[in-house]
Each structure stands twice: as structure tokens, then as C-alpha cells.
């Protein structure tokens, strides 16, 4: 009987020693350093830190992705432990220090007074579609009266097939009267031309909708001719409809584009020639 009791006591002592003998009670040890974590999936990094004993985990989003081709959705940008992004691997910390994992992702859709981005985009597309249908009906009626007049108007207006549009893109004064005359005459029709982003700013208080200023030609040219075109209140992903063989994760000032858009109208007060994007090819 004494032998059994001795064995029992010995087991209790071994268990207690095993629980507190490493000298790191209440602590957790870091896995690989921050530079190694960069580029991994953030959920894997979160789980790895939890397995190491860390309890105070926080994730932060960088809503900066457009396509997710080069940088993947959920890809880690940085990891900090107790405020230190240059922490060393296999280093002991109190297990309740804050671990912040920052990762890339797509912008969240914003609910707006007039509906979500998708609803707004759909409404704009419906408006454009209705305008085109009205224009088509008008053209059909005009054709019945004068076939030759209707046949002279191509479906998409370019500088190659429309002398008036070529003249508009060549004007040196962005307030030249021929710009407003052309916009009024061709409202609802589709134009196609090479241009670039001259300026890009958020629309109002929204984080994913922009007012984008477009000029004709290529970025860096010494002389700028033509109107100040504008995409107003657009979402980069749902409204611009980016195409091309090399779509970047983000776009901004200086980006060369090939633009296909419907004419919305010309504002004489601001001097802005507003377009509704149909497709935007990266050049």
C-alpha cells in the first residue's frame, strides 16, 4: 500500500514540474519574423500565432486592391508584436501583448442614400441604355425620312471617322464653344479615344468612388489639347470596366488609357465634358 501511495505522489510532483518548469508561464514565443510573414495568407499567420500561445490578435485591412492579380486578396503586408514590426523569431513575449496583422483586400461596397455601388452602376447603365434606345429610335425615325443622313453617322465616334470630334480633341482652349456644341449634338452617343488620368480624387465623403479628370493623348506630353473630360462619381472596379493585358492593382494620375464612353453632356460653368465609361483599356 505504501508503495502505491509513493508512486502516486511521485506522479503529482512530475506533473507539477512539467507544467511550470520551462520558466515561461504566461508567455508566448514568436514564430518567423515579420519579413517572412509578408506575402502569406493572413488567416494562416493568425493561426500560427495562436498556436504559439498569443491571445490578443487584431487584423487590419488595406482596402487597396483593384484586380488582385499581382497582390492576392488576404495577402499579409506586415505583422507587429507589441508595436514592433522588426521583432525577432523565437522571442518570448507576454501572451497578452497585441499582435497586429495587416493584409491587402478589396474595398467594401458602400451603402449609399440612393443604393449600393452595384445598384448605382446598374442604374447608370439603365440610364445609358435608355438614352441609347431613345437615340436609336430617333435615328430610325430620321432614317425613314432621310436614309442618307442616318447612314452618315457611325455607331462609335472616333477621330478617324468624325471630323467634328477630331476638331474637338485639337482645340487649344478647353472652353472653346465647339466643345459644348459637339456635346449637345452628340449626347448619348459613344466616343472612343486615347487619353490619360490627369487627376483623381474621392467623390464627396466616399472611400471607393472617384471623380476622374481625363485629358486626350499620352501622359507626359508637353502640350495638352482638347476638353477636360470627366468620369464623375465612379467606382474603379464596377464602373470603369478595366480591360487590357496588364491591369495593375491600382490606378492613378498618369495612367494611359484607351477610353470608350457615352457622352453625358458638357457643363459650361465648370468646363467639364462628362462621360459615362463603357470600357477602359489600360495602355
Order of alpha helices (4+ residues) and beta strands (2+ residues): alpha-beta-alpha-alpha-beta-beta-beta-beta-beta-beta-alpha-alpha-beta-alpha-alpha-beta-beta-beta-beta-beta-beta
